[in-house]
Amino acid sequence: MRLKAPLPGWRAQADVVVIGSGVAGLTTALQIRAHNLSVLLVTKSSIDAGSTKWAQGGIAAALGPGDSPSQHEEDTLVAGAGLCDLAAVKVLVSEGPEAVRKLIARGAVFDKSETGEIALTREGGHLRNRILHAGGDATGAEVSRALLAAVSDDLGIEVIEHALVLDVLKSSSGRVCGVTLHVIGEGSRDGVGEVLAKAVVLATGGLGQVYSQTTNPSVSTGDGVALALRAGAEVSDVEFIQFHPTVLYIGEGSKGQQPLISEALRGEGAFLVNNRGERFMRDVHKLADLAPRDVVAKEISRQMEITHSQHVWLDARGIKEFSERFPTIYASCKEIGIDPGRDLIPVAPASHYASGGVRTDLNGHSSVDGLYAVGETACTGAHGANRLASNSLLEGLVFGARIAEDIAANQLPQEHPVAQDSFDFLLSPSIRGELQRAMSKGAGVVRSEASLKETLRTLERLKGAATIYASVDAWETTNLYLLATAIARSALERCESRGSHYRQDYPESSSTWIKRITQKLASDGSWSSRITEVNSDLTIVK
């Protein structure tokens, strides 16, 4: 299966193509350059767009006194709810400290304590102070700044901005030997072209746009995971989507990331009410509005269902000096005409992070030769059923470096593309809104057999909305369709609740489901899945 697109009008070549300019992509590109290999870095928007710069959390690494990688490992395993790949976790936590040191050597500046040492803080799920922050809540922006500065100083990294990757090129042996992409611009590289390379690294970030509400930016349409599916690669754990419980609801027509409404407001006395004005968290959890994220997200979703509403309300009118204490949230509210001192704030759960993705081994290999994946695009198994706070930036640093070492060590050949026996597929952008609403309603925070089957029926119907008119919107919509189908299929197959996957009809975890669901898309568009014991498939089976 391939996206319907015009024939390539130009060609470029590099040793390695890296798709994505977040922490994972930038780290991979820089480490590859350390081995004197040429890199073509492709990014969908401007090079400084994407999710990394918006990361308000920090980077977790066992750097402090009294801490150790083994303790970081234990916390990660607890958060992962029994589905973490132990080998992947060990790599993450043991190589994490050195990866952070390299980042600092590249110029990243982190907050310091009064003694001048790097300040280490604690976040949910961590039993030790091991979180590095920059600028308080601007860690992602600082990490992005440092890596982008290093890339701009390296003449061996060519950057193509405003380019959407479409599909892989394959040789007669079936090995990936490049990509096709569409550049939105002018000049010799305008429109669809092809890039030949010895290896392709997918670092396209998240897929939050598959839902109506998301904290992800508008570019997060899961292009890398969808491309990998069409290339015949396996994906794992895609049913595990983390949701943030309170994001500012700015209407069904919104596209792009919705602003977070921090738990700190509820810590200062704000509380949730439904559209009947009823407080509902006091009857759900002993901590009421300060219950854990997953508990709050589930109950908000339930209230939205029973009151037939697109959101609930946060009453923060009792917080004094709101604009001074929460200036960012205040500004976001004012932009849509909400005064938090007088008005209720509309909030709803939103997709935040995908723990699953392209199945890889510990060196980033996918199940297709020549195709690598890293960061949120990949599934190493390190996150299991629920990602531990501040492990995501660390993952990009650690596994990006490992991919670079693997590519350099294997001296990969440059093969040449041949025509592939597959059919073109493209869906109309007009179905995007309905697809997102169907996913939020049936495959969101709260799921059931009935809701998931209804979602899959809706997706099957939307599949009929084919178009012959290639465009960025159509390509993105087709990617979202494939991802939605994969998520709903896996969520239906997992008959239990675990981590960030909650089944209303199977509310408890089951010992028989300490397993990983892996899916594959055939060239004729049919799906297959297999279930494996956790840790049973560390080595990719080609």
Secondary structure, DSSP 8 states (H G I E B T S, - for coil): -EE-------EEE-SEEEE--SHHHHHHHHHHHTTT--EEEE-SS-TT-SSGGG--S-EE---STT--HHHHHHHHHHHTTT---HHHHHHHHHHHHHHHHHHHHTT----B-TTSSB-EE--TT-SS--EE-STTT-HHHHHHHHHHHHHHT-TTEEEE-SEEEEEEEE-TTS-EEEEEEEE-SSSTT-EEEEEE-SEEEE-----GGGSSSBSS-TT-S-HHHHHHHHTT--EE-TT-EEEEEEEE---TT--S---B--HHHHHTT-EEE-TTS-B-GGGT-TTGGGS-HHHHHHHHHHHHHHTT-S-EEEE-TT-TTHHHHSHHHHHHHHHTT--TTTS-EEEEEEEEEES-EEE--TT-B-SSTTEEE-GGGEE-SSSTTS--TT-HHHHHHHHHHHHHHHHHHHT------------EE-B-GGGHHHHHHHHHHHBSSSB-HHHHHHHHHHHHHHTT-B-S---HHHHHHHHHHHHHHHHHHHHHH--S-BTTB-BTTB-S--GGG-EEEEEEE-TTS-EEEEEEETTTT-S---
